[in-house]
Amino acid sequence: MFWKIYFWFFAILTVLDIVWKVISHRFSLFNGIDLIFTIISLIALFGYAYKNRYIKPLFWKLYWPFILFWDFIIVGSYNVFYHSP
């Protein structure tokens, strides 16, 4: 039950984030790439929460290093993209 609630909470926050970025004209290529990774992660979370397999386990084994790398890029470049003068 926890994972289902967490999935819907994360999905709603993602939609609100996208809407805010589009309305405030802050949607960029960087955000588009992040959105792709977020949607893939939401698919994984949905599958885990509802006990469904939409994509084969081999994909997730290969995807895991990419999402970790991307998260490090997001954290490392946050000041560059969001707090630049």
N, CA, C and O of each residue as an XYZ file, in Angstrom:
340
protein
N       0.815     -1.199      0.000
C       0.000      0.000      0.000
C       0.860      1.265      0.000
O       0.538      2.241     -0.678
N       1.965      1.241      0.772
C       2.850      2.397      0.829
C       3.363      2.770     -0.555
O       3.381      3.951     -0.902
N       3.781      1.786     -1.356
C       4.369      2.065     -2.661
C       3.345      2.634     -3.641
O       3.697      3.425     -4.516
N       2.102      2.241     -3.500
C       1.058      2.806     -4.358
C       0.844      4.288     -4.033
O       0.732      5.121     -4.931
N       0.789      4.599     -2.743
C       0.646      5.994     -2.335
C       1.861      6.799     -2.775
O       1.722      7.914     -3.280
N       3.043      6.240     -2.585
C       4.270      6.923     -2.989
C       4.293      7.160     -4.495
O       4.703      8.228     -4.949
N       3.855      6.170     -5.271
C       3.814      6.338     -6.723
C       2.918      7.516     -7.107
O       3.331      8.378     -7.883
N       1.707      7.560     -6.578
C       0.777      8.624     -6.951
C       1.259      9.986     -6.465
O       1.073     10.991     -7.152
N       1.870     10.028     -5.297
C       2.449     11.272     -4.794
C       3.551     11.759     -5.735
O       3.580     12.936     -6.097
N       4.456     10.866     -6.131
C       5.554     11.189     -7.035
C       5.026     11.591     -8.415
O       5.551     12.520     -9.028
N       4.010     10.911     -8.900
C       3.433     11.233    -10.211
C       2.783     12.621    -10.199
O       2.945     13.391    -11.145
N       2.059     12.933     -9.141
C       1.418     14.251     -9.044
C       2.479     15.350     -8.952
O       2.354     16.388     -9.602
N       3.512     15.127     -8.154
C       4.589     16.115     -8.059
C       5.286     16.311     -9.404
O       5.658     17.433     -9.749
N       5.464     15.248    -10.153
C       6.099     15.346    -11.466
C       5.247     16.169    -12.423
O       5.772     17.019    -13.142
N       3.951     15.930    -12.441
C       3.054     16.701    -13.310
C       3.055     18.173    -12.906
O       3.119     19.050    -13.768
N       2.986     18.450    -11.609
C       3.016     19.838    -11.145
C       4.334     20.523    -11.503
O       4.343     21.702    -11.857
N       5.438     19.796    -11.414
C       6.744     20.340    -11.776
C       6.802     20.691    -13.260
O       7.316     21.745    -13.635
N       6.278     19.814    -14.092
C       6.267     20.072    -15.536
C       5.415     21.294    -15.854
O       5.830     22.162    -16.621
N       4.233     21.362    -15.271
C       3.336     22.492    -15.512
C       4.005     23.793    -15.072
O       3.956     24.785    -15.798
N       4.629     23.801    -13.892
C       5.291     25.003    -13.399
C       6.421     25.436    -14.331
O       6.569     26.626    -14.609
N       7.224     24.478    -14.819
C       8.338     24.825    -15.704
C       7.847     25.361    -17.043
O       8.461     26.267    -17.606
N       6.765     24.821    -17.553
C       6.228     25.308    -18.821
C       5.621     26.695    -18.646
O       5.853     27.577    -19.473
N       4.853     26.901    -17.588
C       4.220     28.196    -17.346
C       5.265     29.281    -17.084
O       5.125     30.403    -17.569
N       6.304     28.958    -16.325
C       7.312     29.961    -15.986
C       8.419     30.064    -17.035
O       9.403     30.776    -16.834
N       8.258     29.359    -18.148
C       9.234     29.377    -19.253
C      10.624     28.928    -18.810
O      11.626     29.464    -19.283
N      10.694     27.958    -17.917
C      11.969     27.413    -17.461
C      12.211     25.999    -17.980
O      13.111     25.305    -17.507
N      11.418     25.582    -18.938
C      11.588     24.239    -19.498
C      12.676     24.294    -20.557
O      12.561     25.031    -21.536
N      13.725     23.520    -20.362
C      14.872     23.537    -21.266
C      15.188     22.112    -21.731
O      14.518     21.155    -21.343
N      16.201     21.996    -22.552
C      16.649     20.676    -23.003
C      17.070     19.825    -21.807
O      16.785     18.629    -21.749
N      17.742     20.450    -20.869
C      18.176     19.769    -19.648
C      16.973     19.199    -18.907
O      17.011     18.057    -18.449
N      15.913     19.980    -18.786
C      14.691     19.511    -18.128
C      14.001     18.425    -18.940
O      13.396     17.516    -18.370
N      14.083     18.507    -20.258
C      13.489     17.481    -21.112
C      14.155     16.133    -20.928
O      13.486     15.102    -20.864
N      15.481     16.145    -20.842
C      16.217     14.900    -20.611
C      15.860     14.342    -19.236
O      15.655     13.138    -19.082
N      15.789     15.220    -18.244
C      15.415     14.785    -16.904
C      14.001     14.227    -16.887
O      13.728     13.263    -16.171
N      13.107     14.810    -17.656
C      11.732     14.312    -17.742
C      11.689     12.891    -18.298
O      10.911     12.064    -17.824
N      12.511     12.607    -19.293
C      12.569     11.247    -19.858
C      12.982     10.246    -18.792
O      12.363      9.192    -18.645
N      14.039     10.581    -18.042
C      14.478      9.681    -16.976
C      13.417      9.550    -15.882
O      13.237      8.473    -15.314
N      12.725     10.634    -15.590
C      11.682     10.598    -14.567
C      10.521      9.710    -14.990
O      10.003      8.944    -14.176
N      10.105      9.799    -16.241
C       9.004      8.965    -16.729
C       9.387      7.487    -16.684
O       8.578      6.645    -16.294
N      10.611      7.177    -17.080
C      11.066      5.781    -17.013
C      11.060      5.307    -15.561
O      10.657      4.179    -15.278
N      11.504      6.159    -14.645
C      11.501      5.793    -13.226
C      10.080      5.634    -12.695
O       9.825      4.769    -11.857
N       9.161      6.455    -13.171
C       7.762      6.307    -12.764
C       7.175      4.990    -13.255
O       6.388      4.357    -12.552
N       7.554      4.579    -14.454
C       7.097      3.283    -14.970
C       7.611      2.160    -14.070
O       6.883      1.219    -13.754
N       8.867      2.272    -13.667
C       9.448      1.255    -12.774
C       8.719      1.237    -11.435
O       8.388      0.169    -10.919
N       8.473      2.403    -10.880
C       7.789      2.486     -9.590
C       6.358      1.965     -9.684
O       5.891      1.269     -8.782
N       5.662      2.296    -10.769
C       4.312      1.781    -10.965
C       4.320      0.258    -11.039
O       3.489     -0.408    -10.422
N       5.257     -0.279    -11.792
C       5.358     -1.732    -11.911
C       5.635     -2.398    -10.578
O       5.077     -3.452    -10.272
N       6.500     -1.779     -9.785
C       6.813     -2.346     -8.470
C       5.614     -2.238     -7.530
O       5.303     -3.189     -6.812
N       4.945     -1.096     -7.528
C       3.826     -0.879     -6.607
C       2.640     -1.782     -6.925
O       1.960     -2.261     -6.018
N       2.392     -2.014     -8.217
C       1.223     -2.800     -8.621
C       1.586     -4.213     -9.071
O       0.754     -4.919     -9.641
N       2.813     -4.620     -8.818
C       3.286     -5.982     -9.107
C       3.117     -6.368    -10.575
O       2.678     -7.475    -10.889
N       3.469     -5.443    -11.469
C       3.410     -5.687    -12.911
C       4.807     -5.553    -13.501
O       5.649     -4.829    -12.971
N       5.042     -6.254    -14.596
C       6.299     -6.120    -15.315
C       6.013     -5.571    -16.699
O       5.474     -6.263    -17.563
N       6.380     -4.322    -16.890
C       6.186     -3.702    -18.195
C       7.447     -3.779    -19.041
O       7.385     -3.792    -20.270
N       8.569     -3.829    -18.383
C       9.850     -3.890    -19.080
C      10.664     -5.003    -18.428
O      10.564     -5.231    -17.222
N      11.466     -5.691    -19.228
C      12.221     -6.842    -18.732
C      13.260     -6.423    -17.687
O      13.774     -5.306    -17.735
N      13.567     -7.321    -16.744
C      14.543     -7.018    -15.695
C      15.931     -6.633    -16.234
O      16.642     -5.856    -15.596
N      16.316     -7.159    -17.380
C      17.624     -6.799    -17.948
C      17.694     -5.304    -18.233
O      18.736     -4.683    -18.023
N      16.598     -4.719    -18.709
C      16.581     -3.279    -18.956
C      16.878     -2.510    -17.681
O      17.660     -1.560    -17.699
N      16.256     -2.915    -16.562
C      16.453     -2.191    -15.308
C      17.873     -2.343    -14.804
O      18.408     -1.418    -14.193
N      18.497     -3.484    -15.044
C      19.905     -3.665    -14.651
C      20.811     -2.741    -15.447
O      21.804     -2.240    -14.921
N      20.479     -2.514    -16.699
C      21.275     -1.613    -17.529
C      20.919     -0.150    -17.261
O      21.773      0.726    -17.388
N      19.696      0.113    -16.901
C      19.216      1.474    -16.648
C      19.770      2.044    -15.347
O      20.026      3.244    -15.255
N      19.952      1.203    -14.354
C      20.370      1.630    -13.020
C      21.627      2.506    -13.039
O      21.609      3.576    -12.431
N      22.725      2.105    -13.712
C      23.904      2.983    -13.724
C      23.637      4.330    -14.403
O      24.184      5.348    -13.979
N      22.816      4.351    -15.436
C      22.517      5.606    -16.121
C      21.740      6.571    -15.231
O      22.022      7.770    -15.222
N      20.771      6.062    -14.491
C      19.986      6.952    -13.636
C      20.835      7.473    -12.485
O      20.683      8.625    -12.078
N      21.721      6.645    -11.958
C      22.627      7.131    -10.916
C      23.544      8.225    -11.452
O      23.739      9.254    -10.805
N      24.108      7.995    -12.637
C      24.966      8.991    -13.275
C      24.194     10.286    -13.525
O      24.703     11.377    -13.270
N      22.977     10.160    -14.019
C      22.156     11.342    -14.293
C      21.854     12.100    -13.008
O      21.895     13.330    -12.999
N      21.554     11.397    -11.930
C      21.287     12.071    -10.661
C      22.506     12.842    -10.172
O      22.361     13.935     -9.625
N      23.688     12.302    -10.355
C      24.899     13.026     -9.990
C      25.084     14.265    -10.852
O      25.544     15.296    -10.362
N      24.731     14.177    -12.130
C      24.805     15.344    -13.005
C      23.816     16.411    -12.539
O      24.157     17.593    -12.493
N      22.605     16.006    -12.197
C      21.584     16.952    -11.728
C      22.066     17.667    -10.472
O      21.992     18.893    -10.386
N      22.554     16.913     -9.508
C      23.010     17.518     -8.256
C      24.227     18.410     -8.505
O      24.314     19.504     -7.949
N      25.155     17.957     -9.327
C      26.370     18.721     -9.581
C      26.157     19.977    -10.398
O      26.921     20.933    -10.268
N      25.148     19.996    -11.227
C      24.933     21.147    -12.095
C      23.765     22.016    -11.641
O      23.368     22.930    -12.363
N      23.221     21.759    -10.491
C      22.064     22.520    -10.021
C      22.365     24.016     -9.971
O      21.569     24.827    -10.445
N      23.503     24.379     -9.403
C      23.855     25.796     -9.300
C      24.080     26.428    -10.663
O      23.776     27.605    -10.854
N      24.604     25.671    -11.608
C      24.877     26.206    -12.934
C      23.577     26.553    -13.668
O      23.485     27.602    -14.306
N      22.581     25.681    -13.579
C      21.348     25.874    -14.339
C      20.298     26.700    -13.620
O      19.466     27.332    -14.270
N      20.315     26.710    -12.292
C      19.230     27.365    -11.577
C      19.639     28.594    -10.778
O      18.776     29.385    -10.399
N      20.924     28.778    -10.511
C      21.350     29.919     -9.713
C      22.408     30.752    -10.409
O      23.181     31.444     -9.746
N      22.458     30.702    -11.702
C      23.450     31.503    -12.414
C      22.956     32.949    -12.512
O      21.756     33.186    -12.648
N      23.868     33.906    -12.445
C      23.459     35.321    -12.475
C      22.981     35.769    -13.827
O      22.608     36.930    -13.997
